Amino acid sequence: MLDKTSESTDKADTGWLALLSGENAIHSLVLSGGVALHALNIYVVTTIMPSIVREIGGLEYYAWSTTVFVAASILGAALSARLLAAVGAGSAYAVGALVFGLGTLLCASAPDMLVLLGGRAIQGFGGGLLYALAYGVIRLVFAPALWTRAIGLISATWGTATLIGPAVGGMFAEFATWRAAFWSLLPLTALLAALAFWTLPRNASSEGNRTPLPVLQLLLLIGVVLALSIASTLSTSVQQLASVGIAILTFAVLLFVERRAVGKLLPTGSFTITSPLAALYATITLLMIGMQPEIYVPYLLQELHGLSPLVAGYIAALMSIGWTAGSMTSAHWHGDRAQRTIFAGPGFGFAGLALIAVFMPMAGFGFAAIAAPLSAGIMAVGFGMGFAWPHIVTAVYELAPKGEEEKASSSITTVQLFAAALGAALAGLTANLAGIEASSSDGIARATQWLFWLFALAPALAILTARRVRRARSAKAGA
């Protein structure tokens, strides 16, 4: 006979109450706080950048504010496992927060755009450390039964920041005090550093110190990101295709070097086609690529449907709300039900992109007639990613090679950020080639169909890679 008291105790030990009480509550606060700091900074700076260039100039370097930040974030994420292994969680978090704070201080006091770009690079490196460390430290401070809930909490934190960040940045921009936006982050950064140092474990491990640092692979990875970022800013299709070609060639060299290197960037088997980790990373990459046409949603809502920037921006934010809703929906699931989310998530993504491809171009029908299905499609894309995300991350933990758990944890963020940069560049290239800058509504509508139908292929392919992940996890569970 089932012991109901024991069942209640087990649920209490693995529920949200367990995650948000006692020592776990402090750990949850630190991990979500680091992610919130990184995410808030991204969306605040995006909002205040027009005010910055009006005061200190450097409009020609406008896009590089994001480029150097993303490249440095990937570098920080890739090195987070080394830092975690060398100094322990508490000290690693404190270092990440202090580096982020130094970059923020430079940005706040920048007299010109070049200094600001230097600050953004340092910010990005610190932010990449904090974001990647969150996934590495989850495995160290929480019981395995709480991993998916902790990942769901981090996802919810990121989604919330995408809503709050533009509002906060807009407030500072409205009152012409963009420097205050950076200054306001410094007390939060100092508090995070102190709290992390005193509450997270500071015992170092030997993992990450056994092999040489993958310097060449890191440089090549950053080279791929820079080439893709440059591609999205070039004016002609020939230049854009040439830049993408350089990125592909650089990535091929990266694969060649990584396969033969002693010190590897990603865990063993990450680039082996039959490896479960390769299928997981492919799923992450395809899902992230499928989300990147989001960058055109505000533009299309304004151009095709005449919405105001504010309304268009918040409709686009439904994708982030969907991510949060998806994570919170599935984060407490376990067993076969949880494994199915990795397969179902891409299905939501495909359906959402298909809805956008169908209804976004309908400029002549009146927005009221298409608002519901279009909004549902935008939200479904984010929901699919969030629905699968806690269990994708948990699968990486489970399938990581023995002795490479910390490297596998940090690789989640490295792959995620790289895929986002890749998807954004491909979205820009696709939109430009399809003629999204056409002067007529009909031309923009045709380009919109091309953009979203082509990108719907990414989550469709992710359904196939997700099936391989599910088979691998089922085989491991039955072993």
N, C-alpha and C positions, 0 to 999 in steps of 0.2 A: 504493500500500500504506500502511496506517495506521501511523504512527510510535508505537509503544507507549510509548516514553520520553516523547514529547511529551504523549500522553494522560494518563500518570501525573502529569506535571507540572501539567497543567491541572486535574486532580482535586485535587491537593494545594493549588493556588492558590485553589480554591473550596470546600474541605471545612472540617469543624469544626476541624481542626488549624490551618488558616490563620487562622480567626477567633480562636483561643485561643492564639496564639503571637506573640511579638515585640510590636511596637507595637499591633497589633490586640487583643492580650490586655489591655493597659492600657485601651484605649478600651472594650472589652467590659465590663471591671470597673467603669468609671465609669458607663456607661450603665445597666447592670443594677443597679448599686449605688443610683443615684438612684431607679429604679423600686422596688427592694426597700425603700428607706427610706420612700417614700410608702405602699406597700402594707402594710408592717409596722405603720406608725402607724395606719392605718385599722382593722386587725383587733385590734391591741392595745387601742386606745381603746374599741372596741365591747365588749371583754371587761371592761375595768376601770370602765366608766361606772357600774354599780351601786355600786361602792365609792366612787366620787367623790361621788355625790349623797348617800350616807350620811354622808359627812364634812362637805361644804361646803353641802349643801342644793341647792335649785333643781330639784327633781323636775319642776316644771311646764315647765322648759326642756330636759328630757331630750332630746327629739327634735331640738331646735334645734342640739345639738352636731353632729349629722350634716348638718342643713340648711345651716348657715353654712359648714361645711367643703366640702360639694359645690358650693355657689354660688361660693365663693372659688376652688375648684379649676378650675371652668369659666372664670372670669375669668383666672386665671393661664395656663391652657392657651391661651386666645384671644390673649393678649398675648405669648406666648413667641416667636412669629416676629419681632415687633418688637424684642424684646430680643436675640434671636440676630443679627438684621441689624445692630443698633446697636453691639454690643460683641464679637461673636464667640462661638464655642462655649464656650471655657474660662471667660471672664468671665461669660457668661450662666449657666452651671452653678453657678459660685461664688455669684452673686447669688441664684439659686434656693435653694441650700443654706443661705445665710446668713439669708434670709427665713424659711425653714422652721425654722431653729434659733432665731430670735427668737420665733416662735410657740410652739415647744416650751418655751422658757424661761418664757414667760408662763404656759403651762399647768402647768408643774411647780411654780410658785410661787403659783398662783392662790388668793386667800383666799376667793373666792366664785364663783358660777356665771357672773356677767356677765364677770368677768375671764377665766375659762376660755373662754367663748364668743369673746371677742376673740382669745385665743391660738389657738383652733381656726380662726378665719377667716384669721389670718396663716399658720398652718400649711397650710391648704388652698390659699392663694394660692401659697406656695412649693412645695408638693407638686405642684400643677397645672403649674407651670413645669417642674419636674424631669421629670414624666411626659411632657409634650408635647415637651420638648427632646430626649428620647431618640429620638423618631421623626424630628425635624428633623436631629439630628446624625448619625444613621446614614447619611444621604445624603451627608454631608460627609466622613466619616472612613473609610468602607469602600468598596471597589470594588463596582459594581452586582451582580456575581456573588455577593457575600456578604450582600446586603441581606436576603434571606428568612431566612437562618440567624441573622442578628443580631436580626431581629424575633422569630424563634422563641425565641431565648435570652431576650429580654425577656418574652415570654409565659410561658416556663417559670419565670422569676424571680417573676412575679406569682403564678402558681399555687402555687409553693413557699411564698411569704409567707402565703397564705391558710391554709396548714396550720400554719406556725410561729407566726404572730401570735396566734391564740387561746391556744396553749399558753404562750407567753411572757406574755401578758396575764393568763392564769389563775394563773401562778406569782406574779406581783406582787400580784394580788388576794388570793390565798390567804394571803400573809404581811402583808396590810394595808399595803402599801407602794406605793400607786398612783403617788405622786409620783416614786418611783424609776424607774418605767416611762418617764416623760418624760425624767428626767435621763440615763437610759442611752442615749437617742438622740442626745444632744448630742456626745459624742466621735465617733460615727460620722458625724454631720453635718459636723463640722469636718474630719475626714479626707477626706470626699467633696469638700468645697469646695477644699481644698488640692490634692488629686490632680487634680481637673478643671482647676483654674486652670493648673497646670504641665504638663499632658499634652495637653489638647485645644487645637486651633488657636484663636488669639485675634484673627484678622483679621476685621474687620467687612465687611459687604457693603452695597450701596446698596439692596437689596431690602427692602421694608417701610417705607422712608422716603419713598416717592414719593407716597403718598396720605395724607389725614388719618386720624387714629385714629377707628375706628368706635365712638365713645362711646355714642351713642344705641342702636345695635344691641346692645352689650354690656349696657347697663342693661335693655333689653327681654328679652334672653336670660336674665339673672339673674331678672327678674320672672317669666318662665315657670317657671323652676326653683322659685322660692319658692312660687308659686301651687300647683304640683303637689305640692311637699313638704307644704304646709299641708293640701292635700286629703286626704292619707293619714292626717292626725292628727285630722280632724274627726269628730264623733260621729254625725251624721245623714247619711243619703243625700242629702238636699236640699242641705245645706251642702257636701258633697263634690262633687256635680254642679255647684253654683254655682262652686266654686273651680276645677274643671276647665274650666268654661266661660270663666272669666276667663283661664286659661292659654291656651286656644285663641284667644281674641280677641287676647291679647297677642302670640301667635305670628303671627297674621295681620298685625298691625301691623308686626312685625319683618320679615316677608317684603316688605311694601310699602316700608318704609324701605330695606331692603337692596337692593332692585332699583333704587332711584333714588339711592342714596348714591354719592359719589365714593370715599370710603374704605370698603371692603367688609370684612365680618367673615370671609367665606369666599371662596375663589377664584371668578373669573368663571365663570359657567355652573352654579354649584352648585344653583341653584333653577330651572334650565331643564329641563323634563321630558325633553327629548330628549338632554340632555347625559350623557355617560358618567360624569362626576363626580357628577351627581345620582343616577344609578343606584347608584354605589358608596356614597354616603352613605345612600341608602335601604336598601341591603343591610346596612350597619353598624347602622343604627337598628333594623331589623326583627330582626336576630340578637340585639342587645343586649336588646330588649324581650322576646324569647322566653326569655331567661335569668332574668328578674326574678322569676317565681314561686318561684325557689329560696328566697326569704326565708321562705316558708311551709313548706318541707320539714321543718325540725326540729320545728316546731309540730305538723304533721300526723303525723309519725312517733311523737311522744309521745302525742298525743290519740287517734289511731286504732289504734296498734299497741303502745302501752304501753312504748316504748323509753325508756331513760334519756336525759337531756339530752346527756351526753357521747357516747353511741353515735349518737344522732340527729344531733348536730353533725358527726361524722366521716362519716356516710353522706351528709349534705348536701355535705360537702367533696369528694365524688366528682366533682361538677361541675367544680370547679377542677382536680382531678387530670386529668379528661378534657380540659380546655383545654390543659394542659401536654402531655399525651400527643399530642393532635392537632397542636399546633404542632411538636413534635419529630419527628412522623411525616412531615410534608409540607414542613418548612422547607428541605430540600435538593433539592426537586423543581424542575425547570425546564421551559420550553416548554409544550406543550399539556397535559402531565400536570399542571403547576402551575395552569394556567388552569381545569382541570376542578374543582379543589378549591373554587373560589368557588361553583360550582354544586352540588357534592356536600355541602359543609358545611351549608347549610340543610336538606338532606335528612336528615342525621343529627339535626339539631335537631328537626325535625318528628317523626321516628320516636321520639326520646327522650321528647318531651312526650306523645306518644300512649301510650307504655308507662306513663308515670307516671299519666296520666289513667285508664288501665284498671286498673292494679294497686294504686295508692295507696289507693283507696276500699275495697279488699277487707279490711275489718277483721275479718271473722269467719272467715277462712281460716287464721289463724296466720301470723306474720311469716315463719317459715322457708319456707313454701310460696311466698311471693311475693318473697322477698329478692333472688333472682338477677335476675329480669326488672326489678324496680323499681330495683335498683342499676345495672343496665345502662342503663336509661332515663335516670337522673340523670347518669350518666357520658357518655352519648351526646350530651346537650344541650351539655355543655362541650366534648366532643370535636369536634362540628361547628363550633363557634365557633373553636376553636384550629386545626382543620384548614384552615379558610379564611383565618384572620387574617393570616398572613405574606404571602399573595398578594393579599389585599385591600389591605394597606398598600403593597405594591410597585406595585399597579395605580394607587393614588393618586399615587405618585411619577411613574409613567410618563405618566399622563393629565393631570397638572397643566399649566395654561396656562403658556407660556413667560414667565419673569420672576416667577411666583407660586409657585415650588417650595417656598419656606420657609413661606409661608402655607398651602399645601396640606398640608405635613407637620404643622404645628401643629393644623390643622383636624381631623385624625384623632382626637386626644384630645378636642377640643371636642365633636365629634359623639358620640363614645363616651360621655363623661360625661353629656351632655344626654340621650342615649337611655336610659342607665341610670336617671337620675332620672325620666324620663317613664315607663319601664316599671315602676319600683317604685311610683309613684303609681297607675298604672292597675291594677297587681296588687292593691294595697290596696283600691282602689275596687271592683274586680270581686269580690274575696273578701268584702267587707262586704255588697255588694248580693246576692251569692249565698247569704249566711247562714252564713259559715264560723265564726261565733261561736255557732252553735246549741248547745243543751245536749245534744242526742242525737248519737250516732255516725252515725246515718242522715243527719241534717241536714248534718253536717260532710262526710260522704262525697259527698252530692249537690253541695255547694258546691265540693268538690275537683274533681269532674268538670267542672263549668262552668269553673272557673279554668283548668285545664290544657288542655282542649279549645279554649277560646277563644284562649288564648295560643299554641296550636299553629298558629293561622292566621298568626302573624307569620313564622316561618321558611318556611311554605308560600308566602307572598307573596314572601319573599326569594329563593326559587328563580327566580321570574319576573324580578326585578330583576337577579339574578346572571347570567341568560342574556343580558341586554342588555349587561352589563359584558364578558362573554366575546366577544360579537360585536364590540364596540368595540375590544377589544384585538387581536382577530384581524384586523380591518380595518386597524388601525394597523401591525401587523406585516407585512401584505401590501402596504402602501403603498410 
